[in-house]
């Protein structure tokens, strides 16, 4: 598996952050890059996807070479059989997009692209690029399943597209008129998130961000805390972010002051509108506190001192040192095996992974129902439909009942 590539200071993957907080890139330089099992799983999944692209589109790889390399990837401790299925769905999506061309497009995987015409020293790696006719199509595979990412107005995808245009302009010149950008998150959705815009519109967008990128690279940026702080390496130690949450007057502005006056009936009660405002401000406050906790624990475990805090052992559950031996001893004491073991079927998701989506749908699809989920609070900007109690009450009720 290839080693991680060093990121550009103004990377495409962090564009959603430095376009809003131009101080972030230089600020983050003070903090070491870290990785996680999730990130390493993502790298492994990308390597599998790349290998399958090379095989599917005949880009110089034999069946024997494919098998050898795939078997090597499967020996990685982080390999999961799910990666084989998600990468197959990725290839299926690529094939569908390729069929939209009048003739077979040129297909390349893991393409280094340079978008430094718009962003100082900007470069990155595009997972897959297709070129043919008047259309350039790019793909970004995301193995994570935490947050769905939209391709609409996505700065990462647009920067990759600008870099891809520059690369293929040497061959296609001005023939390319459209750019189709796709994000594939098979662990979240079986559908692509896509955006298609004209080359002129893409270049116009690129020109619009030039001054922002220049300020960020030169270190003349301004701090602008917000939701984009989530993956910033310095999020826990950022004073600008702390100022936002320690400025309690921001919370006070949500609620009228009564001073020392005796409140009239109903005046001492928060209105629904005031609660809505406080929820908006409190949501980011909770995230910030979580970042502080994570940083403080990590620092203490490394031998540093955080005033007023220490690390302690968390709650732990009892477990067997040798489960097989323990259960054998229980049965030897006269307890029947049926009392010691529970026979439980695998979950719906596990069985779907076992059979594959197609066979699973064909054989048992008619037995599956999906009742409405438990209601949860979400901002109005959330794309999900509002919860309907009446629909939930009658979910699963047959019309013949």
N, C-alpha and C positions, 0 to 999 in steps of 0.2 A: 504494500500500500504506500502511495507517495507520501512524503513528509509534508506537513502543512506549509503553505506558501506564505512568505512574509507579506503582510498587508501594507498597502499604500497608506500614508498618513490620512489622506482624505479618501477612504475606501468607499466603494459603491454600497457595500452592505451596511455602512454606518451613515449613509447620506441622509437618511430620514432624521438623524440626530444633528449632524453638523450644519445642515441647511437651516435648522431652527436655533441651534445653540452654537454659534460660530467659535466660541471659546473652547468647546469640548475637545477638538483634536490635540491642541498643544497642552491642554490641561491633563488629558489622559496619558501623555508621554511620561508623566511622573509616576505612573503606576504600572507594574509588570503585567504582561499579558498572562492570562491563566487559561486553563482548559478544564474540561469536565468529561465524565463518561458520556454525557449526551452529545458533546461536541465530537468526541472520538467515534461514537456510533454513527454520527452524521458523515464523518470522513469515510468510514468503512462503507456505508450505504452508497455514497457518491462513487467510490471506486468500483463497486459492483455495477452501478448504473452505467458508468463509462465503459466498462468491459462489455456489457450487453449492447451498448450502442455500436461499438466497434464490430461486434459479431453480426448484429441485425442489418447494418447498412454496409457491410463488406469493406470496412476500412482497414484492409491489410492485416487480418488475423485469421488463422486457421482454426478449425474445430478443436484440434489437439491442443493448440496454444490456449484457446479459450478455456478448455476443461482444466488444464494445468493451473492456469492463473486463478480460475474460480475456486478450485479446490484449496488453493493456498489462502485465498481470502476467507474461506469458510473455517479455516483453522484458527482464525483470530478469536480470542476469548470473548469479544463483544459481538460476534456474529449471532444473528437470530434468523430463524427460518422465515420470519416475516419480511426480512430484507429481500429475499428472493421474490416474494409475491409483490411487494411494493415496487421493486425495480421492473418486474414484468408489466405492471400497470403503467409505469412510466414509458416503457418501450411501446406499449399499446397506444398511448397518447401521441408519441412521436410519429408512429406509423400513420395514425389518423390525420395528423397535420401534413405529413408528407403527401398523402393522397389528395389533398386539396390543391396541390400544384398540378399544372397541365402535364408536366413531365417530372421525372424523378429529380428532386433538388439535390444540391450538394450538401452533404451532412457531415458536420465535424463535432467532435466531443472535446470537452475541457479545453476551450480555446482562450488563450491569453489575449486580452483586448486592451487597447490603449485609448483612454479618453482624455488625455492631457491637453487636448486643444480647448477643453472647457474647464478642466479641474487641474491645477498644478500637480504634475507628476502622478496623475491619476491612471491607475491600471487595475485590472482584476481578471478573473477567470470565469468565462461563461460556460455553463454546463453543456449546452448543445446549441448549435447554430445551423439553420437551414437557409439556403439561398437558391432562388430560382425565379425566372420571369422578372416581375417587378417587385417581388416581395422578399423581405428579410424576416425570418422568424427565429426568435431566441427563446430558450427555456431555462428556467431555474428550478432545480429539484430541491425541495426542503423536506428533510426527514422528520423534523420535529412535529409534535402533535399538540403543542400547548396553545398556540394562537394561530388562527387562520390569517393568512396574509393575502391581500388583494393586489392584483396587477394594475388596477386602475390608478393612474397618476403615481405609480410607484417609482421613486427616484433611483433605486438600485437598478431596476430593469431598464430605465431610460438611459442611465449612464452606460450600462452594458451595450445597449443598442447603439449608442453614439460611437462606442469603441468598435463595435462590429461593423458599422457603416464605414468607418475609416479604414478598417482592414480590407474589406471587400470592394471598396471603391477602386482599388488598383486594378481589379479584374472587371467589375461590372459598370464602372463609371457612373453616369447619371441614370442608368436603367432602373435602379431601385427607387420606387415611389412610395412604398408602404412598409411599415414595420409592425409585426405582430409579436407581442411580448406575452409570455405564458409562465405562470407559476404553478408548479405541480406539488401538491401536498397529499400524497395518497393515503397517509395515515389519518387525515382529517376528512378528506372528500375524494370521491372517485371522479370528480370533474375538475377540469382546469379552470384557473382564474386567468382571464385573458383581456388584453387591451390592444386594439389596432389603431394606429394613427399614421398620418402622412409623414414622409421624411422631412418635409418643410416644417411641420408642426413640432417634430422632435428637435430639429436644429434650433428652432425659435426658443424652445424651452431651454436647450443647452446654453444659448446666449444669455437667457434671463438669469441663470444661476452663476455665471462667470464672476461677477463682482462679489457674490457671497462666498464662493470658493476661494477667491483671492484673499479676502479678509481672514478667512479661517486658516488658510495656509500660512499667512504672514504673521499670525498671532495677534492680530488686531481685533479679535472676536469679542463678542459680548455674551455673557452668561444669560441663558433663558431657560430656567428649569421648567419641566413639564413631563408628560408621559414618555417622551423620547429618552428620558434619563435611565430607563429601565436597564439597559445593557451597557451603560457607561462605566468604565473601570473605576472612575473616581466618584461614583454616585454617593457613597457613604461619607466621603470627606469633603464634599463640595459645600463651601460656605454659602454660595448663592442659593443653593437648594435648601440649606438649613435656614437661611433668612426667610424664605417663603413660609416655612412651617413654624418658625418661632415668632413670626409677626402676628401675635394673637389679635391685634386690632382688625386683621382681615376677617377673622371669625366674628368679631364683635359687630362688624358692619352688616352682617347677615341678620342681626337681631336688633330691634330698636332698644335704646337705653331708657330705663324708667327712673334712674337716679334714686332718691330717697322717698319719692312720692308713693303714697298708698295706691297700689294698682287697682283699677276697677275690675269688676267681674269679667273674667276671660282674658284680661291683659297679661297675666303672668304665664299664659300658655303659648308655646310656640305654634305658629300657624303652619299649615302644610307647606306653604311656599317657603317659609324660613327653614323648615326641615330639609326641603329639597336643596337649598343653597348650602346648608351645612354638610349634607351628604357629599356634594361635589367636592368641597374643600377637604373633608375628612378622608375621602378615599385615597388621595395621594399622600396624606399624612400617615396613614397606616402603612403604605408601601415604604415610605421613607424610614419609619421606625423599624420595619423588618430589615432594611438594608443596614441600618446602624447595628442591630443585633448580630447580623451575619458577620459584619466587619469586626465587631468587638470580640466575639467568640474566637474568630480566626486569629486575631492579634494576641489574645491571652494564651491560646494554645501554642503560639510561637514564642512565648516567654515574655511578651510585653505586658505592661500594666495599664489597665483601664480603670481610672479612679472610681471607686465605689462598686466595682463588679468583679466577679470571679467565675471560673468555670466549675461546674459540678456535674456529677454523673446523673444523667436523666433516668427516667423510669425504665425499668427493664423487666421483661417477662421470663419466667422459668422456661428452660428448654432441656431436651435430653442431650447428654453427651454421646450416647449411642442409642438411637431410637429403636432400631431393630432388636437389640439385646433387651431393652427395657420391655418392649411389648411381648417378646417371647417369654420373659419372666412372669409377666402378668397372666398370660395364657397358661403357663406351667403351674400357676397358683390355682387353676381351676376355672378361670373366666373364659367363656366361649368367645371365639374369634368374632362372631357377629356382634358381640357387645363391645369389643375393643376397636373394631374398624367400622367406619361409615362408608357405604357405597354411594358415591355421588356422581352424577353425570358431569361432564365438562361443560363449561359455560357456552352460551350461544356464540360468542366471539371466538373462543378457542376452537369450536367445531367448524366455524366458517373458515378459519385459517387452515384447519386440517383438510377440508374438502375443496377449498377454493371458492371464490365468490359465485362463479357460474354454476357449478354442480350443486352448491349449497342452495342457491335460489331455485333451481329446477326441482330438487328433491323435497325440500322442506319449506320453501318460501311461503306456501299457503298456510303454514302453521304459525307464522310470525306476526305478532302485533306490536305496535310501539305506542304505548299510552303516553299522554302528555307528561313531561317531566315535572318535578316539584317546582312550584313557583319560586323564582329568585329575583332579586332586585337588579335592575340594569338601567343605565342612562338612556335617554330617548334616542341617542345616536346609534344604539345597538340595532343591528339589522334584523334581529329576530322579531317575529310577530308578537304583539302583546298577549299575555296570558288570558285565556277565556275560561272562567270557572265553569260555565255551562257545558262547554266542550269537554272539559276534564271530567265532569260528573257523568257524562254519557259515553265516555270512551270505552270501547270494547263491548257496548251493548248492541246486540243483534237487532236488526229491524224486524226480525220475525219473533223476537222475544216479547 
